[in-house]
Amino acid sequence: MGAEFASVSARELIVPRSGHRDSAQSETSSSTESSPSTADRVEYVVRPSDDAWLIEHDGDRYGPYKNGREAMFFAIDAAYKLGTLGKNTHVRMTDHAGHPLTTWNYGTDRYPAVF
């Protein structure tokens, strides 16, 4: 199980890869828009995987985390840090079937989050 998941620092989790579509789009749209649109949204998805929890972001998986609460705290922290840099960030937790359970949005929901 450990080989398929990336072991990553908090800094690596929050910074999009250089080829990330959001960074390219924000360069062209930042001069014309006052706030990020949904096209510029950076999303973190927290989901269960076997006996652990993962964070998925930009096609990568981070974890494992021991429970959904721990994974949500890490994902929200990463999303908050990107939000302070001007990104439109969103965290979504799903169940085993992929149904959304909880969401968190930068600029709308409380930080630090309370569960």
Secondary structure, DSSP 8 states (H G I E B T S, - for coil): -GGGSB---HHHHHS--TT-HHHHHHHHHTTT-SS--GGGEEEEEEEEETTEEEEEETTEEEEEESSHHHHHHHHHHHHHHHHHTT-EEEEEEE-TT--EEEEEETTTS-SS---
